[in-house]
Amino acid sequence: MAQARILMRMNPSAPEYETLLHSLRNPGAKPEDGRKALFELGQRILKREWDRVK
């Protein structure tokens, strides 16, 4: 459910879209690794959007 809501808010032409899609579908062997990867990806996306809005 949360995955679908995240993907619906993303622009499919964004450079990180495929990485985000892959990370959400394949969280990794260790849950903490998957969370860390999503956290870092989310930070990059939010930073880019913040710079764009400024």
All heavy atoms as a GROMACS GRO file, in nm:
protein
  442
    1MET      N    1   0.082  -0.118   0.000
    1MET     CA    2   0.000   0.000   0.000
    1MET      C    3   0.087   0.126   0.000
    1MET      O    4   0.068   0.213  -0.082
    1MET     CB    5  -0.094  -0.003   0.120
    1MET     CG    6  -0.182   0.117   0.127
    1MET     SD    7  -0.304   0.118  -0.002
    1MET     CE    8  -0.449   0.138   0.092
    2ALA      N    9   0.182   0.133   0.092
    2ALA     CA   10   0.270   0.250   0.099
    2ALA      C   11   0.356   0.259  -0.026
    2ALA      O   12   0.383   0.369  -0.074
    2ALA     CB   13   0.356   0.244   0.224
    3GLN      N   14   0.399   0.145  -0.078
    3GLN     CA   15   0.480   0.145  -0.199
    3GLN      C   16   0.405   0.207  -0.316
    3GLN      O   17   0.460   0.289  -0.390
    3GLN     CB   18   0.522   0.003  -0.236
    3GLN     CG   19   0.616  -0.060  -0.138
    3GLN     CD   20   0.642  -0.206  -0.171
    3GLN    OE1   21   0.581  -0.262  -0.259
    3GLN    NE2   22   0.734  -0.266  -0.097
    4ALA      N   23   0.281   0.172  -0.331
    4ALA     CA   24   0.200   0.226  -0.440
    4ALA      C   25   0.182   0.377  -0.424
    4ALA      O   26   0.190   0.452  -0.521
    4ALA     CB   27   0.065   0.157  -0.445
    5ARG      N   28   0.162   0.423  -0.301
    5ARG     CA   29   0.145   0.567  -0.277
    5ARG      C   30   0.273   0.643  -0.308
    5ARG      O   31   0.268   0.753  -0.363
    5ARG     CB   32   0.100   0.590  -0.134
    5ARG     CG   33  -0.044   0.542  -0.114
    5ARG     CD   34  -0.098   0.549   0.026
    5ARG     NE   35  -0.047   0.656   0.108
    5ARG     CZ   36  -0.044   0.651   0.239
    5ARG    NH1   37  -0.089   0.546   0.302
    5ARG    NH2   38   0.003   0.751   0.309
    6ILE      N   39   0.387   0.585  -0.275
    6ILE     CA   40   0.515   0.650  -0.306
    6ILE      C   41   0.534   0.659  -0.456
    6ILE      O   42   0.568   0.764  -0.510
    6ILE     CB   43   0.633   0.573  -0.241
    6ILE    CG1   44   0.628   0.587  -0.089
    6ILE    CG2   45   0.766   0.620  -0.296
    6ILE    CD1   46   0.722   0.495  -0.015
    7LEU      N   47   0.512   0.549  -0.526
    7LEU     CA   48   0.533   0.547  -0.670
    7LEU      C   49   0.435   0.638  -0.744
    7LEU      O   50   0.470   0.697  -0.846
    7LEU     CB   51   0.524   0.404  -0.724
    7LEU     CG   52   0.638   0.313  -0.681
    7LEU    CD1   53   0.614   0.171  -0.728
    7LEU    CD2   54   0.771   0.366  -0.733
    8MET      N   55   0.314   0.652  -0.692
    8MET     CA   56   0.217   0.740  -0.756
    8MET      C   57   0.260   0.886  -0.747
    8MET      O   58   0.224   0.967  -0.831
    8MET     CB   59   0.079   0.723  -0.692
    8MET     CG   60   0.011   0.595  -0.734
    8MET     SD   61  -0.145   0.561  -0.650
    8MET     CE   62  -0.227   0.716  -0.650
    9ARG      N   63   0.339   0.919  -0.646
    9ARG     CA   64   0.384   1.057  -0.627
    9ARG      C   65   0.512   1.088  -0.704
    9ARG      O   66   0.549   1.205  -0.716
    9ARG     CB   67   0.403   1.086  -0.479
    9ARG     CG   68   0.272   1.095  -0.405
    9ARG     CD   69   0.296   1.117  -0.256
    9ARG     NE   70   0.175   1.147  -0.186
    9ARG     CZ   71   0.094   1.056  -0.132
    9ARG    NH1   72   0.123   0.928  -0.144
    9ARG    NH2   73  -0.015   1.092  -0.068
   10MET      N   74   0.579   0.985  -0.752
   10MET     CA   75   0.706   1.005  -0.823
   10MET      C   76   0.681   1.031  -0.971
   10MET      O   77   0.588   0.978  -1.030
   10MET     CB   78   0.794   0.880  -0.810
   10MET     CG   79   0.871   0.869  -0.682
   10MET     SD   80   0.996   0.996  -0.660
   10MET     CE   81   1.107   0.962  -0.794
   11ASN      N   82   0.770   1.108  -1.028
   11ASN     CA   83   0.770   1.134  -1.171
   11ASN      C   84   0.845   1.019  -1.240
   11ASN      O   85   0.963   1.000  -1.212
   11ASN     CB   86   0.837   1.268  -1.199
   11ASN     CG   87   0.842   1.302  -1.344
   11ASN    OD1   88   0.800   1.225  -1.430
   11ASN    ND2   89   0.896   1.418  -1.374
   12PRO      N   90   0.781   0.943  -1.327
   12PRO     CA   91   0.850   0.831  -1.393
   12PRO      C   92   0.971   0.872  -1.475
   12PRO      O   93   1.058   0.790  -1.501
   12PRO     CB   94   0.743   0.769  -1.482
   12PRO     CG   95   0.614   0.815  -1.427
   12PRO     CD   96   0.640   0.948  -1.363
   13SER      N   97   0.981   0.997  -1.513
   13SER     CA   98   1.098   1.040  -1.590
   13SER      C   99   1.211   1.091  -1.499
   13SER      O  100   1.315   1.131  -1.549
   13SER     CB  101   1.058   1.149  -1.690
   13SER     OG  102   1.010   1.263  -1.622
   14ALA      N  103   1.191   1.088  -1.368
   14ALA     CA  104   1.296   1.129  -1.274
   14ALA      C  105   1.412   1.030  -1.281
   14ALA      O  106   1.391   0.910  -1.298
   14ALA     CB  107   1.241   1.135  -1.132
   15PRO      N  108   1.534   1.081  -1.265
   15PRO     CA  109   1.651   0.991  -1.276
   15PRO      C  110   1.652   0.878  -1.172
   15PRO      O  111   1.703   0.770  -1.199
   15PRO     CB  112   1.770   1.083  -1.256
   15PRO     CG  113   1.719   1.220  -1.240
   15PRO     CD  114   1.570   1.218  -1.240
   16GLU      N  115   1.593   0.901  -1.055
   16GLU     CA  116   1.596   0.800  -0.949
   16GLU      C  117   1.477   0.705  -0.953
   16GLU      O  118   1.467   0.616  -0.870
   16GLU     CB  119   1.597   0.868  -0.812
   16GLU     CG  120   1.718   0.952  -0.784
   16GLU     CD  121   1.697   1.096  -0.824
   16GLU    OE1  122   1.591   1.130  -0.880
   16GLU    OE2  123   1.789   1.177  -0.800
   17TYR      N  124   1.387   0.723  -1.046
   17TYR     CA  125   1.264   0.643  -1.047
   17TYR      C  126   1.291   0.493  -1.055
   17TYR      O  127   1.237   0.416  -0.977
   17TYR     CB  128   1.173   0.687  -1.162
   17TYR     CG  129   1.040   0.616  -1.162
   17TYR    CD1  130   0.939   0.657  -1.076
   17TYR    CD2  131   1.015   0.508  -1.244
   17TYR    CE1  132   0.817   0.593  -1.074
   17TYR    CE2  133   0.893   0.444  -1.244
   17TYR     CZ  134   0.795   0.486  -1.158
   17TYR     OH  135   0.674   0.421  -1.155
   18GLU      N  136   1.376   0.451  -1.147
   18GLU     CA  137   1.404   0.309  -1.163
   18GLU      C  138   1.473   0.252  -1.039
   18GLU      O  139   1.442   0.141  -0.996
   18GLU     CB  140   1.490   0.284  -1.287
   18GLU     CG  141   1.416   0.307  -1.417
   18GLU     CD  142   1.296   0.214  -1.435
   18GLU    OE1  143   1.304   0.096  -1.398
   18GLU    OE2  144   1.194   0.262  -1.486
   19THR      N  145   1.564   0.329  -0.981
   19THR     CA  146   1.632   0.285  -0.859
   19THR      C  147   1.533   0.271  -0.745
   19THR      O  148   1.538   0.173  -0.669
   19THR     CB  149   1.743   0.384  -0.821
   19THR    OG1  150   1.829   0.403  -0.932
   19THR    CG2  151   1.823   0.335  -0.703
   20LEU      N  152   1.445   0.368  -0.732
   20LEU     CA  153   1.343   0.363  -0.627
   20LEU      C  154   1.251   0.242  -0.648
   20LEU      O  155   1.221   0.169  -0.553
   20LEU     CB  156   1.262   0.492  -0.625
   20LEU     CG  157   1.150   0.499  -0.523
   20LEU    CD1  158   1.207   0.498  -0.382
   20LEU    CD2  159   1.066   0.623  -0.545
   21LEU      N  160   1.209   0.222  -0.769
   21LEU     CA  161   1.122   0.109  -0.801
   21LEU      C  162   1.190  -0.022  -0.764
   21LEU      O  163   1.130  -0.109  -0.700
   21LEU     CB  164   1.087   0.113  -0.950
   21LEU     CG  165   0.989   0.010  -1.001
   21LEU    CD1  166   0.853   0.026  -0.935
   21LEU    CD2  167   0.976   0.022  -1.152
   22HIS      N  168   1.316  -0.036  -0.800
   22HIS     CA  169   1.391  -0.158  -0.769
   22HIS      C  170   1.407  -0.174  -0.618
   22HIS      O  171   1.391  -0.284  -0.564
   22HIS     CB  172   1.528  -0.154  -0.837
   22HIS     CG  173   1.613  -0.273  -0.807
   22HIS    ND1  174   1.585  -0.398  -0.858
   22HIS    CD2  175   1.723  -0.287  -0.730
   22HIS    CE1  176   1.675  -0.483  -0.814
   22HIS    NE2  177   1.759  -0.418  -0.736
   23SER      N  178   1.438  -0.065  -0.547
   23SER     CA  179   1.456  -0.072  -0.402
   23SER      C  180   1.328  -0.111  -0.330
   23SER      O  181   1.331  -0.184  -0.232
   23SER     CB  182   1.505   0.062  -0.348
   23SER     OG  183   1.634   0.090  -0.395
   24LEU      N  184   1.216  -0.060  -0.378
   24LEU     CA  185   1.089  -0.093  -0.314
   24LEU      C  186   1.048  -0.238  -0.338
   24LEU      O  187   0.991  -0.303  -0.251
   24LEU     CB  188   0.978   0.001  -0.363
   24LEU     CG  189   0.985   0.143  -0.312
   24LEU    CD1  190   0.883   0.229  -0.384
   24LEU    CD2  191   0.963   0.149  -0.162
   25ARG      N  192   1.078  -0.288  -0.457
   25ARG     CA  193   1.040  -0.426  -0.490
   25ARG      C  194   1.136  -0.529  -0.432
   25ARG      O  195   1.098  -0.642  -0.405
   25ARG     CB  196   1.030  -0.443  -0.640
   25ARG     CG  197   0.912  -0.371  -0.697
   25ARG     CD  198   0.892  -0.402  -0.841
   25ARG     NE  199   0.771  -0.335  -0.890
   25ARG     CZ  200   0.748  -0.311  -1.016
   25ARG    NH1  201   0.833  -0.350  -1.108
   25ARG    NH2  202   0.637  -0.250  -1.052
   26ASN      N  203   1.263  -0.492  -0.416
   26ASN     CA  204   1.366  -0.584  -0.365
   26ASN      C  205   1.438  -0.517  -0.249
   26ASN      O  206   1.545  -0.459  -0.268
   26ASN     CB  207   1.466  -0.616  -0.477
   26ASN     CG  208   1.400  -0.675  -0.598
   26ASN    OD1  209   1.322  -0.767  -0.586
   26ASN    ND2  210   1.429  -0.621  -0.713
   27PRO      N  211   1.382  -0.525  -0.130
   27PRO     CA  212   1.440  -0.453  -0.017
   27PRO      C  213   1.577  -0.505   0.027
   27PRO      O  214   1.646  -0.438   0.101
   27PRO     CB  215   1.336  -0.470   0.093
   27PRO     CG  216   1.257  -0.588   0.054
   27PRO     CD  217   1.261  -0.595  -0.095
   28GLY      N  218   1.620  -0.620  -0.018
   28GLY     CA  219   1.750  -0.672   0.019
   28GLY      C  220   1.739  -0.784   0.119
   28GLY      O  221   1.634  -0.811   0.177
   29ALA      N  222   1.851  -0.850   0.141
   29ALA     CA  223   1.854  -0.964   0.232
   29ALA      C  224   1.834  -0.919   0.377
   29ALA      O  225   1.765  -0.982   0.453
   29ALA     CB  226   1.986  -1.039   0.218
   30LYS      N  227   1.898  -0.808   0.412
   30LYS     CA  228   1.886  -0.755   0.547
   30LYS      C  229   1.791  -0.635   0.545
   30LYS      O  230   1.811  -0.543   0.468
   30LYS     CB  231   2.022  -0.710   0.600
   30LYS     CG  232   2.123  -0.821   0.612
   30LYS     CD  233   2.252  -0.765   0.665
   30LYS     CE  234   2.358  -0.872   0.674
   30LYS     NZ  235   2.487  -0.814   0.716
   31PRO      N  236   1.690  -0.636   0.629
   31PRO     CA  237   1.595  -0.523   0.630
   31PRO      C  238   1.662  -0.389   0.654
   31PRO      O  239   1.624  -0.289   0.595
   31PRO     CB  240   1.499  -0.557   0.743
   31PRO     CG  241   1.509  -0.705   0.760
   31PRO     CD  242   1.650  -0.741   0.721
   32GLU      N  243   1.764  -0.385   0.740
   32GLU     CA  244   1.830  -0.256   0.768
   32GLU      C  245   1.905  -0.202   0.646
   32GLU      O  246   1.914  -0.081   0.627
   32GLU     CB  247   1.924  -0.265   0.890
   32GLU     CG  248   2.038  -0.364   0.875
   32GLU     CD  249   2.005  -0.506   0.916
   32GLU    OE1  250   1.889  -0.535   0.948
   32GLU    OE2  251   2.096  -0.589   0.913
   33ASP      N  252   1.956  -0.291   0.560
   33ASP     CA  253   2.021  -0.247   0.437
   33ASP      C  254   1.920  -0.183   0.342
   33ASP      O  255   1.948  -0.082   0.279
   33ASP     CB  256   2.091  -0.363   0.366
   33ASP     CG  257   2.213  -0.414   0.443
   33ASP    OD1  258   2.262  -0.341   0.531
   33ASP    OD2  259   2.258  -0.526   0.414
   34GLY      N  260   1.804  -0.244   0.331
   34GLY     CA  261   1.699  -0.190   0.246
   34GLY      C  262   1.650  -0.055   0.294
   34GLY      O  263   1.631   0.038   0.215
   35ARG      N  264   1.634  -0.042   0.424
   35ARG     CA  265   1.590   0.086   0.482
   35ARG      C  266   1.695   0.195   0.460
   35ARG      O  267   1.662   0.308   0.426
   35ARG     CB  268   1.560   0.071   0.631
   35ARG     CG  269   1.427   0.006   0.659
   35ARG     CD  270   1.389   0.019   0.804
   35ARG     NE  271   1.481  -0.048   0.894
   35ARG     CZ  272   1.467  -0.173   0.934
   35ARG    NH1  273   1.366  -0.245   0.893
   35ARG    NH2  274   1.554  -0.227   1.015
   36LYS      N  275   1.822   0.158   0.477
   36LYS     CA  276   1.930   0.255   0.458
   36LYS      C  277   1.935   0.301   0.313
   36LYS      O  278   1.949   0.421   0.287
   36LYS     CB  279   2.063   0.194   0.499
   36LYS     CG  280   2.178   0.291   0.489
   36LYS     CD  281   2.308   0.228   0.533
   36LYS     CE  282   2.422   0.329   0.517
   36LYS     NZ  283   2.550   0.269   0.540
   37ALA      N  284   1.921   0.209   0.219
   37ALA     CA  285   1.924   0.245   0.077
   37ALA      C  286   1.807   0.337   0.042
   37ALA      O  287   1.824   0.436  -0.029
   37ALA     CB  288   1.921   0.120  -0.009
   38LEU      N  289   1.688   0.304   0.092
   38LEU     CA  290   1.571   0.389   0.066
   38LEU      C  291   1.587   0.526   0.130
   38LEU      O  292   1.548   0.628   0.073
   38LEU     CB  293   1.444   0.322   0.116
   38LEU     CG  294   1.389   0.211   0.029
   38LEU    CD1  295   1.274   0.140   0.099
   38LEU    CD2  296   1.344   0.266  -0.104
   39PHE      N  297   1.645   0.531   0.249
   39PHE     CA  298   1.668   0.657   0.318
   39PHE      C  299   1.762   0.746   0.238
   39PHE      O  300   1.734   0.865   0.216
   39PHE     CB  301   1.726   0.629   0.458
   39PHE     CG  302   1.752   0.752   0.539
   39PHE    CD1  303   1.649   0.820   0.599
   39PHE    CD2  304   1.882   0.799   0.555
   39PHE    CE1  305   1.673   0.933   0.675
   39PHE    CE2  306   1.906   0.912   0.630
   39PHE     CZ  307   1.803   0.979   0.690
   40GLU      N  308   1.872   0.689   0.190
   40GLU     CA  309   1.969   0.766   0.112
   40GLU      C  310   1.908   0.813  -0.020
   40GLU      O  311   1.929   0.927  -0.063
   40GLU     CB  312   2.094   0.684   0.088
   40GLU     CG  313   2.175   0.662   0.214
   40GLU     CD  314   2.288   0.562   0.197
   40GLU    OE1  315   2.302   0.505   0.086
   40GLU    OE2  316   2.362   0.541   0.294
   41LEU      N  317   1.834   0.727  -0.085
   41LEU     CA  318   1.768   0.764  -0.210
   41LEU      C  319   1.664   0.874  -0.186
   41LEU      O  320   1.657   0.970  -0.261
   41LEU     CB  321   1.701   0.641  -0.273
   41LEU     CG  322   1.630   0.662  -0.405
   41LEU    CD1  323   1.727   0.712  -0.511
   41LEU    CD2  324   1.565   0.532  -0.449
   42GLY      N  325   1.589   0.860  -0.080
   42GLY     CA  326   1.490   0.962  -0.046
   42GLY      C  327   1.554   1.097  -0.019
   42GLY      O  328   1.501   1.201  -0.059
   43GLN      N  329   1.668   1.097   0.047
   43GLN     CA  330   1.738   1.222   0.073
   43GLN      C  331   1.780   1.289  -0.057
   43GLN      O  332   1.766   1.411  -0.072
   43GLN     CB  333   1.863   1.198   0.158
   43GLN     CG  334   1.834   1.177   0.303
   43GLN     CD  335   1.962   1.161   0.382
   43GLN    OE1  336   2.056   1.095   0.341
   43GLN    NE2  337   1.966   1.223   0.498
   44ARG      N  338   1.831   1.212  -0.153
   44ARG     CA  339   1.872   1.269  -0.282
   44ARG      C  340   1.753   1.329  -0.356
   44ARG      O  341   1.761   1.438  -0.412
   44ARG     CB  342   1.941   1.164  -0.368
   44ARG     CG  343   2.080   1.129  -0.321
   44ARG     CD  344   2.160   1.055  -0.427
   44ARG     NE  345   2.093   0.941  -0.485
   44ARG     CZ  346   2.109   0.815  -0.446
   44ARG    NH1  347   2.192   0.787  -0.348
   44ARG    NH2  348   2.045   0.717  -0.507
   45ILE      N  349   1.641   1.256  -0.354
   45ILE     CA  350   1.521   1.304  -0.423
   45ILE      C  351   1.470   1.432  -0.358
   45ILE      O  352   1.440   1.530  -0.427
   45ILE     CB  353   1.411   1.196  -0.424
   45ILE    CG1  354   1.454   1.078  -0.512
   45ILE    CG2  355   1.278   1.254  -0.471
   45ILE    CD1  356   1.367   0.956  -0.497
   46LEU      N  357   1.460   1.434  -0.225
   46LEU     CA  358   1.411   1.553  -0.156
   46LEU      C  359   1.505   1.672  -0.174
   46LEU      O  360   1.459   1.785  -0.191
   46LEU     CB  361   1.393   1.522  -0.007
   46LEU     CG  362   1.277   1.429   0.026
   46LEU    CD1  363   1.280   1.392   0.173
   46LEU    CD2  364   1.145   1.492  -0.011
   47LYS      N  365   1.635   1.649  -0.175
   47LYS     CA  366   1.731   1.757  -0.197
   47LYS      C  367   1.713   1.817  -0.336
   47LYS      O  368   1.711   1.939  -0.353
   47LYS     CB  369   1.873   1.704  -0.179
   47LYS     CG  370   1.983   1.799  -0.216
   47LYS     CD  371   1.993   1.915  -0.120
   47LYS     CE  372   2.118   1.996  -0.154
   47LYS     NZ  373   2.098   2.135  -0.138
   48ARG      N  374   1.701   1.732  -0.437
   48ARG     CA  375   1.682   1.780  -0.573
   48ARG      C  376   1.553   1.860  -0.585
   48ARG      O  377   1.550   1.968  -0.644
   48ARG     CB  378   1.680   1.663  -0.672
   48ARG     CG  379   1.679   1.711  -0.817
   48ARG     CD  380   1.658   1.602  -0.917
   48ARG     NE  381   1.518   1.562  -0.913
   48ARG     CZ  382   1.475   1.439  -0.890
   48ARG    NH1  383   1.559   1.342  -0.873
   48ARG    NH2  384   1.346   1.412  -0.887
   49GLU      N  385   1.446   1.811  -0.526
   49GLU     CA  386   1.318   1.881  -0.532
   49GLU      C  387   1.323   2.013  -0.455
   49GLU      O  388   1.266   2.112  -0.499
   49GLU     CB  389   1.205   1.792  -0.481
   49GLU     CG  390   1.174   1.676  -0.574
   49GLU     CD  391   1.130   1.722  -0.711
   49GLU    OE1  392   1.045   1.811  -0.722
   49GLU    OE2  393   1.184   1.669  -0.810
   50TRP      N  394   1.392   2.014  -0.342
   50TRP     CA  395   1.403   2.136  -0.265
   50TRP      C  396   1.480   2.242  -0.345
   50TRP      O  397   1.442   2.358  -0.350
   50TRP     CB  398   1.472   2.109  -0.131
   50TRP     CG  399   1.498   2.233  -0.054
   50TRP    CD1  400   1.618   2.290  -0.028
   50TRP    CD2  401   1.401   2.320   0.007
   50TRP    NE1  402   1.604   2.404   0.047
   50TRP    CE2  403   1.471   2.426   0.068
   50TRP    CE3  404   1.262   2.318   0.015
   50TRP    CZ2  405   1.406   2.528   0.135
   50TRP    CZ3  406   1.199   2.419   0.082
   50TRP    CH2  407   1.269   2.523   0.142
   51ASP      N  408   1.590   2.202  -0.409
   51ASP     CA  409   1.666   2.296  -0.492
   51ASP      C  410   1.581   2.346  -0.608
   51ASP      O  411   1.591   2.464  -0.647
   51ASP     CB  412   1.793   2.230  -0.545
   51ASP     CG  413   1.896   2.206  -0.436
   51ASP    OD1  414   1.888   2.273  -0.331
   51ASP    OD2  415   1.985   2.121  -0.456
   52ARG      N  416   1.500   2.262  -0.664
   52ARG     CA  417   1.414   2.302  -0.775
   52ARG      C  418   1.309   2.404  -0.730
   52ARG      O  419   1.281   2.502  -0.797
   52ARG     CB  420   1.344   2.179  -0.834
   52ARG     CG  421   1.262   2.206  -0.959
   52ARG     CD  422   1.200   2.080  -1.012
   52ARG     NE  423   1.101   2.022  -0.923
   52ARG     CZ  424   0.973   2.061  -0.917
   52ARG    NH1  425   0.929   2.156  -0.996
   52ARG    NH2  426   0.890   2.004  -0.833
   53VAL      N  427   1.252   2.382  -0.613
   53VAL     CA  428   1.147   2.470  -0.561
   53VAL      C  429   1.205   2.606  -0.519
   53VAL      O  430   1.141   2.709  -0.540
   53VAL     CB  431   1.074   2.404  -0.442
   53VAL    CG1  432   0.983   2.501  -0.372
   53VAL    CG2  433   0.995   2.284  -0.491
   54LYS      N  434   1.326   2.604  -0.463
   54LYS     CA  435   1.389   2.730  -0.419
   54LYS      C  436   1.408   2.817  -0.539
   54LYS      O  437   1.394   2.923  -0.560
   54LYS     CB  438   1.523   2.707  -0.353
   54LYS     CG  439   1.515   2.657  -0.213
   54LYS     CD  440   1.644   2.672  -0.136
   54LYS     CE  441   1.762   2.605  -0.198
   54LYS     NZ  442   1.881   2.604  -0.118
   0.00000   0.00000   0.00000
